[in-house]
């Protein structure tokens, strides 16, 4: 990799991490704005990537609007009133209904496939991001930060170990560069990070003992790897290298949040049953 590319990746990566951490630490409306922005761009990228060169402008507008409404509804559910939440959810359902009816006027050869892509955009992108708000408002910002740290540590560990010791392919058909050695390396880094965070910041993670914290790190490592593989399969199926070009040196938003989209629901379920 050229030195210029490394610098570009480092700067854009630092900005992305800074925005994510800043929103988590600020909380409140910033979480809603963050998830709305990620949902808007993520759904747009998914639609562009899977539309087979026939970008459905009106249908995509309905998809993006629905995704944003869902993020606001999720945030208001935990910070506002039940009536506002129900109002927004009714708007969300109406937008999905409008998207379904709009397919009657589509000129695509396969309108069912087009509609299926729209529904998958909601399930794959919008809903996990809405659960990110739930994760934040139900638990503490520090738990959310810990999960983000696990994702980044897992990526770093997998890259470092995989690039030096990697011999056995993890899922060559989908991601030729991933190895089992890298997978276990990423998990080991997560376990170490769990011990460090639990030991050094007990005031923030006192509700989780060392075992629970380590299990959370292991679950994040596994789900982050699977989330990355799922997006790789989508990109490979669509014949694209990156989901977009928004982040210089990294690709699109989906290329950055692919792990998060699976980590969030898995972490939320785990924490719900142990806390």
N, C-alpha and C positions, 0 to 999 in steps of 0.2 A: 504494500500500500504506500502510495506517495506521501511525502511529508505534508504537502498541502491538504490532501484528503484527510489525513489524521487530525490536522489542526481544525479543519472544517467540521469534522465529526465531533471533535471534543467541544468546540464552542457551541454548536447547535444542541449537542447532548446536554451540556451544562445548563443552557437556557431552558430546555424542556424539563429537566429535573428541578430547576429553580422554580419554575411556574407551578409544577406539581406540589412540591414541598410548601411553597408559599401559600397556595390555596388551602392545603390541609391545615397548616398552622393558623391561617386567618379564619377559616371555618365559615359557618353561616351561609350567606348568599354567595360567597366565593366558591364553595363546593358546588352549588347549583350552577353557577356560571361555568365552572370548569367542566362538569359532566355534560352540560348543554353544548359547549364548544366541541368537546371530544365526540359527542354523539352526532352533531351536525356534520363535522368533517368526516368522521368514520363512516356514517351511512352514505355520504356522498361518494367517498372512495370505493366503498363496497359496490355501490350501484354502477359506478363507472367501470370498475374492474370486471363485473359479471354481466354487463349488458350486451356483450358480444358486438361492440361497435355501434349499437343502436341505443343511444342514451335517451331514456324516457323522461323528458324534462318535467312535464306536469306530474307524472307519477312519482318522480324523485322528489319533487317539492312537497307532495303529500307525505312521503316517507320521512323526509327530514323534519317537517313540521311535527309529525307524530312523535318522532324521537325526542325532539326538544320539549314538547309538552309533557312527555313521560318523565323527563329529568326534573322539570319544575314540580310536577305532581309528587314525585318521590321526596323532594326536598321539603315541600310544604306539608306533607304528611307528618313529618317529625318536628316541624317548626311552626306550623300554622294551625289552621282549623280543619276539622273533618269535612265541613261543607265545601271549602275551597278545593280540597283534595278530590272530593267526589265530582265537583264541577269539571276539574281538569281531566279526570279519568273519563268522564262522559265525552269530552272533546276528543280525547285520544281514541276512544272507541269509534266515534263518528268519523274521524280521519281514516281509520283503518277500513271502515265500511265504505267511505268514499273512494278509497284506493281500490277496493274490490269491485265496486260498481264501475269505476272509470275503465276497468279492463274490458268492459263491453264495447268501448269505442276505440280500443287499441287496434293497430294495424299489424302487430307482430304476428308471425306465423304460429307462434306458440304462446298465446296469452296466459295459459296456466303456468308456464315456466317463468314468465315475467312476474306474475303475481307471487309465485313461490319465492323468487329472489327478494321481493319487497318484504315478505313476511320473515324471511331469514335475516334480513338486515335488522329487523326489530328484535328478533330473538338473539342473534349473535352479537350485535353491537349495542343497541339501545337498552335492552333489559339488564345486562350485566352492569352497565354504567349507572343505571338507576339503583341497582343493588349496592353500588359503591357509596351512594348517599346513605343508604340504610346502614351499611357497615360503619360509616363515619358517625352518624347521629345516634345509633344504638350503643356503640362502644366509644372508646376515646380516640382522639386524634393520634395518640402515641401508638395505639394498636394498628391504625391504618399506616402510619409511618413505618412501623416494624415490618408490615407486609410488603410495602414498597421496597424497603431495604433488602428483604429476603429475595425479591424478584431480581434486583440489581446485583446482589451478591451471587445469586445462582448463575446469572448470565456471565459474570466475571469468572467465577470458579470453573464453569463448564468450558469457557474459552481457554483459560490458562492451562487447565489439565488436559483438555481435549487436543489443543494444538501441540502440546509437548509429549503426551503419553498416549494419545488416541490411536487405537489400532482396530478396534472392533466397531463396525457401523451400527448405529442405533436404529435408524430407519432410512436406509439408503435410498429407497424408492421415492421418498418424499423430501428428505434433507440429507444429501450425500456427505455433508461436512460434520454432522453430529455423530458422536461416538458414545459408547457405553462408559468409557473412561471419563469423558467430559460430563456425562450425566451424573455419575457418582461423585465426581469432583465438585460439581455445583451443589449437590446435596450436602456434602461434607462442609462446604463453606457456609451453608445455611445453618447447619447444626452448630458450628462454631460461633456464628453471628448470634444465634439464639442464646447460647450460654453467656456471651459477652453482654448482650442487651439486658438479659435477666439479672446478671450479676452486678453490672455497673449502674443500672437504672431501675432498681427495685421499686422506687417510688412510683414509677410509671407502669410497671408490669407486675405489680404485686398480686393481681388477681389470677395470674398464671404462674404455676410452679415451673421448675426447670423442665420436667417431663412434658408438660402441656405446651410450653414454649418451643421445645425441640420438635414435638409432633407437628406444631403449626408450621415450623420451618420446613419440615420434610414434606408436608402436604403442599406448601407453596412451591417447593422445588419440583415436585412431580407435576402439579397442575400447570405451572409455568412452562415446563418443557412440552407438555401435551398441547397447551394453548398455542405455543409457537409452531408446533407441527401441524395443527389444524389450519392455521393461516397459511403455512407453506403449501399445504395441499390445495387450498383454495387458489392461491397464486399460480401454482403449477397447472392446475386444471384450466385456469383462465389464460395461461401462457404469458404471464407478466412476471417481471423480476421484483418490482416493488409495488406497493398498493397506491403510491402517489409520489409526489416530489416536494411536498411541503417542507420537510425537514432536511436541509442540505446534508448529504453524507449518510443519511439514515433512511430516506424514502418517505413514506407517508405516515399518517397518524396510526393507521392500523398496524404498521410495522413496529410501532413503539408500544402499543397497548395490547398486542395480541396475547401476551401472557396474562395480562391483567384481566382480560375478558373471561378467562376460566378460573383464575385465582380467586377473584372476588366471590362468586357464588360458593365455591368450595370452602373458603375461609369463613364465610358467613354461616354456613351450615355447621361447620366444626365448632365455632365459637358459640353458636346458639345452643348446642347440646352439652357443652362443658361448662358454660358460665350461667 
